[in-house]
Amino acid sequence: MNAFGYVRAGDVGIAVRALADGDGRARLIAGGTNLIDLMKENVERPSLLIDITHLPLGAIQAADDGGLRIGALVSNTDVAYHPEVERRYPLLSRAILAGASAQVRNMASVGGNLMQRTRCVYFYDRATPCNKRTPGAGCSAIGGFTRYHAILGTSEHCIAVHPSDMCVALAALDAVVRVTGPGGERAIAFEDFHRLPADTPHIDTNKRTDEIITAVDLPARGFADHYAYVKVRDRASYAFALVSVAAALRINGETIEEGRLALGGVAHKPWRDRAAESALVGQPASRATFERVADLLLRDARGFGHNAFKIPLAKRAVIRGLEQAAKGVNPP
């Protein structure tokens, strides 16, 4: 681990100025559940750590539009077990509880979860080329061991996946990320927050490097009646998803009036497809409908050797998630 400076930020303005005044290698630290691992592996080599744990960003409160505002420093545990989240946004609670051990959830923050980096083994292994770690170096995963890699939205430069469960649910819920930087505050639709790799896989999000996440806003509608979070993994306890599905439906009688689908474990960002969601509207909540939508959602999926099994696996997971959501059945 390299030498680095340390500063404790007393307010958001101090944190923003410290980021803006740095050399591009300053990093914010809260729970540190991902950053510290990266520093130990010398993947991240910050010149300055900006401690933001004392900023007033640790509350969950009602938003003016009838939704819920979750501060960036709220722990994953506090989000998952908050009474309003459990009552109005159970999809988010279920996704968080599927994501990590209690110890990690107790330390991990909402903002940190949004900013966590891929768990691609080649990204962590400094002995292998990686475009996310060193732009232009090449992608060792392409032609390598790809069991855990992407099948959607890939590029010739990167096939890594985003690791979060929480973010998959936030994508399906149409959350909004609030950030603050030298230019003031702005809001980023969750669908636009994370990026596909294209030719810049080292840039994970559309948050600027001199901005800090302050909150995540949930809309008033949380799909509390018809939702499901399905996570398929190599072991039942605290593994990253091979494929995950956040499904949310609004149903009138037997007819779907609105549908949301987000996938994890399959792309560089939580994956949504508006065309597939639109194909649910006006259709019966039946297996035949769900099979057609799953095929549409995975129409552009591409395997890379060892991960080709993810394509049929994802289709089955989408169908299962939609069936569970339609029935209002959510097994633990």
The 8 nearest C-alpha neighbors of each residue, nearest first, counted from 0:
[[1, 39, 38, 41, 2, 40, 44, 43],
 [0, 2, 44, 3, 41, 45, 38, 46],
 [1, 3, 0, 4, 46, 45, 44, 47],
 [4, 2, 46, 47, 45, 1, 5, 48],
 [3, 5, 47, 46, 48, 6, 2, 45],
 [4, 6, 48, 47, 49, 3, 7, 50],
 [7, 5, 49, 50, 8, 48, 4, 47],
 [8, 6, 50, 49, 9, 51, 5, 53],
 [7, 9, 14, 51, 13, 10, 50, 6],
 [8, 10, 54, 53, 7, 13, 11, 51],
 [9, 11, 54, 12, 13, 8, 14, 55],
 [10, 12, 14, 13, 15, 54, 9, 8],
 [13, 11, 15, 14, 10, 16, 180, 181],
 [12, 14, 16, 15, 11, 10, 8, 17],
 [15, 13, 11, 17, 8, 12, 16, 18],
 [14, 16, 12, 18, 17, 13, 180, 19],
 [17, 15, 19, 13, 18, 14, 20, 12],
 [16, 18, 14, 20, 15, 19, 13, 21],
 [19, 17, 209, 15, 21, 16, 20, 25],
 [18, 20, 16, 209, 17, 21, 15, 181],
 [21, 19, 17, 18, 16, 22, 23, 15],
 [22, 20, 18, 23, 19, 25, 17, 24],
 [21, 23, 24, 25, 20, 46, 19, 18],
 [22, 24, 21, 25, 208, 18, 19, 20],
 [25, 23, 45, 46, 22, 26, 21, 47],
 [24, 26, 47, 45, 46, 23, 21, 48],
 [27, 25, 48, 49, 45, 47, 24, 28],
 [26, 28, 49, 48, 50, 51, 29, 25],
 [27, 29, 50, 31, 49, 51, 48, 26],
 [28, 30, 52, 31, 51, 50, 27, 108],
 [31, 29, 106, 107, 32, 108, 28, 111],
 [30, 32, 34, 35, 29, 33, 28, 107],
 [31, 33, 30, 34, 107, 35, 36, 106],
 [34, 32, 36, 31, 35, 115, 37, 116],
 [35, 33, 31, 37, 36, 32, 38, 43],
 [34, 36, 38, 37, 31, 33, 39, 32],
 [37, 35, 39, 33, 34, 38, 40, 32],
 [38, 36, 34, 42, 40, 43, 35, 39],
 [37, 39, 43, 41, 35, 40, 36, 42],
 [40, 38, 36, 37, 41, 0, 35, 42],
 [39, 41, 37, 38, 42, 36, 123, 0],
 [42, 40, 38, 43, 39, 44, 0, 37],
 [41, 43, 37, 40, 38, 123, 44, 132],
 [42, 44, 38, 37, 41, 45, 34, 40],
 [43, 45, 41, 38, 1, 42, 46, 24],
 [46, 44, 24, 47, 25, 43, 26, 3],
 [45, 47, 3, 24, 25, 4, 44, 48],
 [48, 46, 4, 25, 3, 45, 5, 26],
 [49, 47, 5, 26, 27, 25, 4, 50],
 [48, 50, 27, 6, 7, 28, 5, 26],
 [49, 51, 7, 28, 52, 8, 6, 27],
 [52, 50, 53, 8, 54, 29, 49, 28],
 [51, 53, 29, 54, 50, 72, 28, 30],
 [54, 52, 51, 9, 55, 8, 50, 10],
 [53, 55, 10, 51, 56, 52, 9, 11],
 [56, 54, 57, 53, 10, 58, 72, 70],
 [57, 55, 70, 72, 54, 71, 58, 213],
 [56, 58, 73, 72, 70, 55, 71, 59],
 [59, 57, 70, 56, 60, 69, 73, 55],
 [60, 58, 69, 68, 70, 57, 67, 61],
 [61, 59, 68, 67, 58, 62, 69, 70],
 [60, 62, 67, 68, 66, 65, 63, 59],
 [63, 61, 67, 66, 64, 65, 68, 60],
 [62, 64, 65, 61, 66, 67, 68, 219],
 [65, 63, 62, 66, 219, 218, 61, 67],
 [66, 64, 219, 63, 62, 61, 67, 218],
 [65, 67, 219, 218, 62, 217, 64, 61],
 [68, 66, 61, 62, 217, 216, 60, 69],
 [67, 69, 216, 60, 62, 59, 215, 61],
 [70, 68, 59, 215, 214, 216, 58, 71],
 [71, 69, 214, 56, 57, 58, 72, 73],
 [70, 72, 110, 214, 213, 109, 56, 73],
 [73, 71, 57, 108, 56, 70, 109, 74],
 [74, 72, 57, 108, 70, 71, 109, 58],
 [75, 73, 108, 77, 76, 107, 105, 72],
 [74, 76, 104, 78, 77, 108, 107, 109],
 [77, 75, 104, 79, 74, 105, 78, 80],
 [76, 78, 74, 80, 75, 79, 81, 73],
 [79, 77, 75, 81, 76, 80, 74, 84],
 [78, 80, 92, 76, 77, 81, 95, 75],
 [81, 79, 77, 78, 82, 76, 85, 92],
 [80, 82, 84, 78, 83, 77, 79, 85],
 [83, 81, 85, 84, 86, 80, 87, 79],
 [84, 82, 86, 85, 81, 87, 88, 67],
 [85, 83, 88, 81, 87, 86, 82, 89],
 [84, 86, 89, 82, 83, 88, 87, 92],
 [87, 85, 83, 84, 82, 88, 89, 223],
 [86, 88, 84, 221, 223, 83, 85, 89],
 [89, 87, 84, 221, 90, 91, 85, 223],
 [88, 90, 85, 92, 91, 93, 223, 84],
 [89, 91, 93, 88, 92, 226, 94, 168],
 [92, 90, 94, 168, 89, 93, 88, 95],
 [91, 93, 79, 89, 95, 90, 94, 85],
 [92, 94, 90, 96, 91, 95, 89, 97],
 [95, 93, 97, 91, 165, 164, 96, 92],
 [96, 94, 165, 98, 97, 92, 93, 79],
 [95, 97, 93, 98, 94, 92, 99, 79],
 [98, 96, 94, 95, 99, 93, 237, 164],
 [97, 99, 95, 96, 164, 237, 94, 100],
 [100, 98, 237, 103, 104, 97, 101, 96],
 [99, 101, 103, 102, 237, 104, 98, 96],
 [100, 102, 104, 103, 105, 99, 76, 96],
 [103, 101, 105, 100, 104, 106, 99, 107],
 [102, 104, 106, 100, 105, 101, 107, 99],
 [105, 103, 75, 101, 76, 107, 106, 102],
 [104, 106, 102, 76, 103, 74, 107, 101],
 [107, 105, 30, 103, 104, 74, 108, 102],
 [108, 106, 30, 104, 74, 75, 103, 105],
 [109, 107, 74, 72, 111, 110, 73, 75],
 [108, 110, 71, 112, 111, 73, 72, 75],
 [111, 109, 71, 113, 112, 108, 212, 72],
 [110, 112, 114, 108, 113, 109, 115, 107],
 [111, 113, 109, 115, 110, 114, 108, 107],
 [112, 114, 110, 111, 115, 109, 166, 163],
 [115, 113, 111, 112, 116, 110, 204, 203],
 [116, 114, 112, 113, 111, 33, 117, 163],
 [115, 117, 114, 118, 161, 162, 33, 203],
 [116, 118, 161, 119, 162, 160, 159, 115],
 [117, 119, 120, 162, 116, 122, 123, 160],
 [120, 118, 122, 121, 117, 159, 123, 160],
 [121, 119, 123, 122, 118, 124, 140, 117],
 [120, 122, 124, 123, 119, 127, 139, 129],
 [121, 123, 119, 120, 124, 129, 132, 131],
 [124, 122, 120, 121, 125, 42, 119, 40],
 [125, 123, 121, 126, 122, 127, 120, 40],
 [124, 126, 127, 123, 42, 122, 128, 121],
 [125, 127, 124, 128, 121, 123, 129, 122],
 [126, 128, 125, 124, 121, 129, 139, 122],
 [129, 127, 136, 137, 139, 138, 130, 126],
 [130, 128, 138, 132, 137, 131, 136, 122],
 [129, 131, 134, 133, 137, 136, 132, 135],
 [132, 130, 201, 200, 129, 133, 134, 122],
 [131, 133, 129, 130, 122, 201, 134, 42],
 [134, 132, 130, 136, 131, 129, 135, 128],
 [135, 133, 130, 136, 131, 132, 201, 129],
 [134, 136, 130, 137, 133, 129, 156, 138],
 [137, 135, 128, 130, 134, 133, 129, 138],
 [136, 138, 130, 129, 128, 135, 139, 156],
 [137, 139, 129, 140, 130, 141, 156, 157],
 [140, 138, 141, 128, 143, 129, 121, 137],
 [139, 141, 143, 138, 142, 145, 144, 121],
 [142, 140, 143, 139, 138, 158, 303, 145],
 [141, 143, 140, 139, 144, 303, 145, 304],
 [142, 144, 140, 141, 145, 139, 304, 305],
 [145, 143, 146, 140, 305, 142, 141, 304],
 [144, 146, 148, 305, 147, 306, 143, 140],
 [147, 145, 306, 305, 148, 144, 304, 307],
 [148, 146, 145, 241, 306, 149, 264, 119],
 [147, 149, 145, 159, 146, 160, 158, 306],
 [150, 148, 265, 266, 158, 160, 151, 159],
 [149, 151, 301, 300, 302, 265, 266, 153],
 [152, 150, 300, 266, 153, 149, 265, 301],
 [151, 153, 266, 195, 154, 150, 267, 149],
 [154, 152, 158, 151, 157, 149, 196, 150],
 [155, 153, 156, 197, 157, 196, 158, 152],
 [154, 156, 157, 153, 197, 158, 198, 138],
 [155, 157, 154, 138, 198, 130, 137, 197],
 [158, 156, 154, 159, 138, 155, 196, 200],
 [157, 159, 149, 153, 148, 154, 160, 140],
 [158, 160, 148, 157, 149, 267, 119, 117],
 [161, 159, 267, 266, 149, 264, 148, 117],
 [160, 162, 267, 268, 117, 163, 266, 264],
 [161, 163, 117, 160, 239, 264, 118, 164],
 [164, 162, 166, 165, 161, 112, 167, 98],
 [165, 163, 167, 166, 98, 94, 95, 162],
 [164, 166, 95, 94, 168, 167, 163, 169],
 [167, 165, 169, 168, 164, 163, 170, 113],
 [166, 168, 170, 269, 164, 165, 169, 261],
 [167, 169, 171, 91, 170, 166, 165, 245],
 [170, 168, 166, 172, 174, 171, 167, 173],
 [169, 171, 167, 173, 168, 172, 189, 190],
 [172, 170, 168, 261, 169, 173, 259, 260],
 [171, 173, 169, 170, 174, 168, 221, 217],
 [174, 172, 170, 171, 189, 169, 175, 218],
 [173, 175, 217, 189, 169, 172, 216, 170],
 [174, 176, 188, 216, 189, 215, 187, 186],
 [177, 175, 215, 187, 186, 189, 214, 188],
 [178, 176, 186, 214, 213, 212, 185, 215],
 [179, 177, 212, 211, 213, 185, 184, 210],
 [178, 180, 184, 210, 211, 183, 185, 212],
 [181, 179, 210, 183, 182, 15, 209, 211],
 [180, 182, 183, 15, 179, 209, 210, 16],
 [181, 183, 180, 184, 179, 185, 210, 209],
 [184, 182, 180, 179, 181, 185, 178, 210],
 [183, 185, 179, 178, 180, 182, 186, 177],
 [184, 186, 178, 177, 179, 187, 183, 180],
 [185, 187, 177, 176, 178, 175, 188, 184],
 [188, 186, 176, 175, 192, 189, 177, 191],
 [187, 189, 175, 191, 190, 176, 192, 174],
 [190, 188, 192, 175, 191, 174, 170, 176],
 [189, 191, 188, 192, 170, 193, 173, 271],
 [192, 190, 189, 188, 193, 187, 194, 205],
 [191, 193, 189, 205, 204, 190, 187, 188],
 [194, 192, 204, 268, 191, 203, 205, 195],
 [195, 193, 204, 203, 268, 196, 192, 205],
 [194, 196, 267, 197, 152, 268, 193, 200],
 [195, 197, 200, 199, 198, 157, 194, 154],
 [198, 196, 154, 199, 195, 200, 156, 153],
 [197, 199, 156, 200, 196, 154, 155, 157],
 [200, 198, 201, 197, 196, 202, 134, 131],
 [199, 201, 196, 131, 202, 198, 157, 197],
 [200, 202, 131, 199, 203, 132, 130, 134],
 [203, 201, 200, 199, 204, 194, 131, 196],
 [202, 204, 194, 193, 201, 200, 205, 116],
 [205, 203, 193, 194, 206, 192, 202, 114],
 [204, 206, 192, 207, 193, 194, 191, 203],
 [205, 207, 204, 210, 208, 192, 178, 211],
 [208, 206, 210, 209, 205, 204, 180, 211],
 [207, 209, 210, 206, 23, 18, 19, 211],
 [210, 208, 19, 18, 207, 180, 15, 211],
 [211, 209, 180, 179, 207, 208, 178, 15],
 [210, 212, 179, 178, 213, 180, 15, 209],
 [213, 211, 178, 177, 110, 214, 71, 179],
 [212, 214, 71, 178, 177, 70, 211, 56],
 [215, 213, 70, 71, 177, 69, 212, 176],
 [214, 216, 176, 69, 175, 68, 177, 70],
 [217, 215, 68, 175, 174, 67, 69, 176],
 [216, 218, 174, 67, 66, 68, 215, 219],
 [219, 217, 66, 220, 174, 216, 67, 221],
 [218, 220, 66, 65, 221, 217, 64, 67],
 [221, 219, 218, 222, 66, 87, 223, 172],
 [220, 222, 88, 87, 223, 219, 172, 218],
 [223, 221, 224, 225, 247, 220, 226, 248],
 [222, 224, 87, 221, 88, 225, 89, 226],
 [225, 223, 222, 327, 226, 324, 249, 248],
 [226, 224, 324, 327, 248, 325, 247, 222],
 [225, 227, 324, 247, 246, 90, 222, 248],
 [228, 226, 324, 246, 320, 245, 323, 329],
 [227, 229, 245, 244, 94, 90, 246, 320],
 [230, 228, 244, 243, 320, 227, 245, 231],
 [229, 231, 243, 240, 242, 232, 244, 228],
 [230, 232, 242, 241, 240, 243, 229, 233],
 [233, 231, 240, 241, 234, 238, 239, 230],
 [232, 234, 238, 235, 231, 241, 240, 239],
 [235, 233, 232, 236, 238, 237, 231, 239],
 [234, 236, 232, 237, 233, 238, 231, 230],
 [235, 237, 234, 238, 100, 99, 97, 232],
 [238, 236, 99, 100, 98, 239, 235, 97],
 [239, 237, 236, 232, 234, 240, 233, 235],
 [238, 240, 232, 162, 241, 237, 98, 264],
 [241, 239, 232, 242, 264, 231, 243, 230],
 [240, 242, 232, 264, 231, 147, 239, 243],
 [243, 241, 264, 240, 231, 263, 313, 230],
 [244, 242, 230, 263, 262, 229, 240, 231],
 [243, 245, 262, 229, 228, 261, 317, 246],
 [246, 244, 228, 261, 168, 260, 227, 171],
 [245, 247, 260, 227, 226, 259, 320, 321],
 [248, 246, 226, 259, 258, 225, 222, 324],
 [249, 247, 258, 225, 257, 250, 226, 259],
 [248, 250, 257, 256, 255, 258, 225, 222],
 [251, 249, 255, 256, 254, 248, 252, 253],
 [252, 250, 254, 253, 255, 256, 249, 257],
 [251, 253, 254, 250, 255, 283, 284, 256],
 [254, 252, 283, 284, 251, 250, 255, 282],
 [255, 253, 283, 251, 250, 282, 252, 281],
 [254, 256, 250, 280, 281, 282, 257, 249],
 [257, 255, 280, 249, 250, 281, 254, 251],
 [258, 256, 249, 280, 248, 255, 259, 279],
 [259, 257, 248, 276, 247, 279, 249, 280],
 [258, 260, 247, 171, 246, 276, 248, 261],
 [261, 259, 246, 245, 171, 271, 276, 247],
 [260, 262, 271, 245, 171, 270, 244, 167],
 [263, 261, 244, 270, 243, 269, 167, 245],
 [262, 264, 243, 269, 265, 242, 167, 244],
 [263, 265, 242, 241, 240, 160, 266, 243],
 [264, 266, 149, 150, 263, 151, 160, 242],
 [267, 265, 149, 160, 151, 268, 152, 264],
 [266, 268, 160, 161, 195, 159, 196, 194],
 [269, 267, 161, 266, 193, 270, 194, 195],
 [270, 268, 167, 263, 262, 261, 170, 266],
 [269, 271, 262, 261, 268, 266, 263, 272],
 [272, 270, 261, 260, 273, 269, 262, 170],
 [271, 273, 275, 274, 296, 276, 270, 260],
 [272, 274, 276, 275, 277, 271, 259, 278],
 [273, 275, 277, 276, 272, 278, 296, 295],
 [274, 276, 278, 296, 273, 277, 272, 292],
 [275, 277, 273, 278, 274, 258, 279, 259],
 [278, 276, 274, 279, 275, 280, 273, 258],
 [277, 279, 275, 276, 280, 274, 292, 282],
 [280, 278, 277, 276, 282, 258, 255, 281],
 [281, 279, 256, 255, 277, 282, 257, 278],
 [280, 282, 255, 256, 254, 279, 283, 278],
 [281, 283, 280, 279, 254, 255, 284, 288],
 [284, 282, 254, 285, 253, 255, 288, 281],
 [283, 285, 253, 254, 255, 325, 282, 288],
 [286, 284, 288, 287, 283, 289, 322, 282],
 [285, 287, 289, 288, 290, 322, 284, 318],
 [286, 288, 290, 285, 289, 291, 284, 283],
 [289, 287, 291, 285, 286, 290, 292, 284],
 [288, 290, 286, 292, 318, 291, 287, 293],
 [291, 289, 293, 287, 292, 288, 286, 318],
 [290, 292, 294, 288, 289, 293, 295, 287],
 [291, 293, 295, 289, 294, 290, 275, 296],
 [294, 292, 296, 290, 314, 295, 291, 317],
 [293, 295, 291, 297, 292, 296, 298, 290],
 [296, 294, 292, 298, 293, 297, 275, 291],
 [295, 297, 293, 275, 294, 298, 292, 272],
 [298, 296, 300, 294, 295, 299, 293, 310],
 [297, 299, 295, 296, 300, 294, 293, 301],
 [300, 298, 297, 301, 151, 296, 295, 150],
 [301, 299, 151, 150, 297, 298, 310, 302],
 [302, 300, 150, 299, 151, 303, 307, 310],
 [301, 303, 307, 150, 306, 304, 300, 310],
 [304, 302, 306, 307, 305, 145, 301, 141],
 [303, 305, 306, 307, 302, 145, 142, 146],
 [304, 306, 146, 145, 307, 303, 144, 308],
 [307, 305, 146, 308, 145, 304, 309, 302],
 [306, 308, 302, 309, 304, 305, 310, 303],
 [309, 307, 306, 310, 311, 312, 305, 302],
 [310, 308, 312, 307, 306, 313, 311, 242],
 [309, 311, 313, 312, 308, 307, 314, 300],
 [312, 310, 314, 313, 309, 308, 315, 307],
 [313, 311, 309, 315, 310, 314, 316, 308],
 [314, 312, 316, 310, 311, 315, 309, 242],
 [315, 313, 311, 317, 293, 312, 316, 318],
 [314, 316, 318, 312, 313, 317, 319, 311],
 [315, 317, 313, 319, 314, 318, 320, 312],
 [318, 316, 320, 314, 319, 315, 293, 313],
 [319, 317, 315, 321, 289, 316, 320, 322],
 [320, 318, 316, 322, 317, 321, 323, 315],
 [321, 319, 317, 323, 322, 318, 227, 229],
 [320, 322, 324, 318, 323, 319, 246, 325],
 [323, 321, 319, 325, 324, 320, 318, 326],
 [324, 322, 328, 320, 326, 321, 325, 327],
 [323, 325, 226, 225, 227, 321, 327, 322],
 [326, 324, 322, 323, 327, 225, 321, 284],
 [327, 325, 323, 328, 324, 322, 225, 321],
 [326, 328, 225, 324, 325, 323, 224, 329],
 [329, 327, 323, 326, 330, 324, 227, 325],
 [330, 328, 227, 323, 327, 331, 324, 226],
 [329, 331, 328, 323, 227, 229, 228, 327],
 [330, 329, 93, 97, 96, 228, 328, 229]]
